[in-house]
Amino acid sequence: MKRQLSKKSKIAVLITAILLCLILFLLWTVLAVVTVNEISAEDYQNYSRTELVASFDTAIADGRYGGVIIDGSDQSLTEKATTARSAGKTIFITLPVDREQALSATDGVLDVTIKSRVFFCSSDRELLEKLYEEKNARCILIVKTGTGAMLGATMGYNCALDVKKITEKRVEKAHEKGHFVIATNVYEEDIEQCRIKRIDYAVVGNF
């Protein structure tokens, strides 16, 4: 027969779990404070419209889209970046997991584009820090949670997050710090809400 925890034991377990969560949150906060100067995006400057972004094939010839996503491991990366630049599109490069390959892709793109119109996107914070420090590249940190977006903005990142998890308050806070907000997994029915919330870039689909 299984032993049942006593009421006191259950309370003790609950308190322990809450304390562990608080400790983890404090550790993240300390990390944010320590690294706050490592990335300083300061990209947002009273940007007042939501720009739609989609895959290269979807967006390159469609005037509704102001931005294109290009896979950083694509063999035609440089050619596509050149085409996107000629079309006046903002370019979003999703970086490969392999850091050496990612750095190589960055060099190729920066050689053929205007730096201010290119974002390098990854969930690898250390890789983005390296890109910023060595190449002064514009970076987007891909996060999964609202807390991750809050901490990312505190560290100085433009953050990309699922559109359903972005609140008006979160956008306002990011803008106050000088950062863009990028919504992912956006569908037609979400676009108007992106505009109302003043989300800067709405990615139709995902990175």
N, C-alpha and C positions, 0 to 999 in steps of 0.2 A: 504493500500500500504506500502511495506517495505521501510524503509529509507535507503538510500545509504550512506556509510561512505565517508566523504570528503577525498581528497587526503592527507591533513595534518593529519587527524585521522588515515588513513591507515599507514602512515609513522611512526606515534607515536606508533601504535600497533606493527609494525615490530621492531622498536628500542627496545621496552619493551621486546619482545620475545627474541631478541638477547642478551640483558643484563641479562635476567633470565638464559639463557643457559650458559653464561660466569660465572655467580655467582655459578651455579651448578658445573661447571667444576672446579672452584677454590676451592669449598668446598671438592670435591673429591681429589684434589691435596693436600690440607691441611691434609686430613685424611691419605693420603699416607705417607706424611712426618711424621705425628705423630706416625703412626704404623709401620714405616719402620723397626724397630728393633724387632718387635714381631715375625716375621717368617724370618728365614735366611736359605734358602734352600741350596744354594751353592752346588748343585748336579752336575751341568755340569762341566766336566773337560776334555775339548777337545774330547768329545764324537763325533765320526766321522761317525756313520751309523744310518740309520733309522730302528728301530725295529718294526715289525708288531705285533699288539695286537688284540685279538678277544675274544669272549665269552669263558668260560671254556670248554664247550662241543666241540666247534669248534677248539680251539687251543691246548688243552692238549696233543693230540697225533699227532699233525701236526708240523713237524720240520720247516715249513716256519714261524711259529709264535714264537716270543721270549717272548711274554707276554700274560697273561690270565686275564680276568675280572671276578671277583666273586662278586655276590650280597651280601652286608653285612648283609642282613636279611635272607639269605639262612640258613636253618636248618643244612645243611651239610658244613657250612663255614669252620670250622676247618679241617675237613677231606679233603676238596678240596684244602685248602691252603697247607696242608701237601703233597698232591699228586703233586701240582704244584711245590713245593720246590724240591721234589725228581726228577722232570722232568727238573729242571734247568730253570724254567720260572720266569720272573719278574711278580710279582703279583700286580694287581690293584683292590683294594676293593672299591666298590661304597657304601658309607655309608648311612644307613637309615636316614630318616628325624628326627626321635625321637633321641634326643641327648644321653639319657641314654642307649638306645639300641645300638647306634653307639659306645659309649665308651666300652660297654661290648664286642661288636664284635671286637674292636681293641685289647683288652686284649687277647682274644682267638687266634687271628692270630699271635700276637707277641710272644706268647708262643711256637708256632710250626714252626716259620719261621726265616729266617735271616733278620734282620731289614733293611739292606741296599738293599734288593731285594723286598721290599713291599712299595707301595704307597697307601695312603688313600685319596679317591677322594670325593669331595663334593662342592656344591655351597654355603655352609654355612661357611662363613669366621670365625665366632666366634668359631664354633666347631673345625675347623682346628687349630686355635690358641691354643685352649685348649689341643688338641692332641700333638701339638708341645711342649708346655710348660710342660705338665705333663709326656709325654712319649717319647719326642724327636723323634716323628714319622715323616716319610717323607710324605709330603702332596701335593695334587694337587687341585688347585682351579678351578672349572668348571665355565667358563664365557661364555657370549653370544655375546659379541661385542669385536672389536679390542681395543676400549678404555678401556674396562674392563680388557683385557689381559695386556695392558700397565700399568694400575694402579696396577694390581695384581703383576706384576713383580717388580714394584717400591716398593711394600710392602714386597717383598721377597718370592713370591710364584712361584712354577712351575705352569703353567696355561694350561688348556685344552680348545680348541676353535675349532669351525667348520673349516674344512680344507680350505674352500673357503675364509675364512676371514684372513688367515695367509699369510703374505707377507715375502719375504726374509729379508727385513729390520727388521721386528718384531722379527724374529728368531735370527738375528745377535745381536739385542739389548738385548734380553733375555740371550743369551750366554755370552755376555759381563758382565752381572750381576751374572753369575754363575747358571742360571736356565735352566731346560729342557723346551721344547715346545712339547705339545701333541696335535696332530690333531685328531678330531673326524669326524664321518660321512664320512670316507674314503672308496672309491670304487676302483676297480682294476685300472681304468684309472687315478686315482689320485696318485698312489703309486710312480711313477717315479718323479712327481713334488715334492712330499714329500722329496725324496732323493736329488733332485737338491737344494731345499731350506734348506737342512740339518735339517729337522724336526726330533726330537729325537724318538718319538713314534707315530705311525700311527694306530689309532684305527679303525678297519674295522667295520663299523656300529657306534653305539653311546654308551655312558655310560648308 
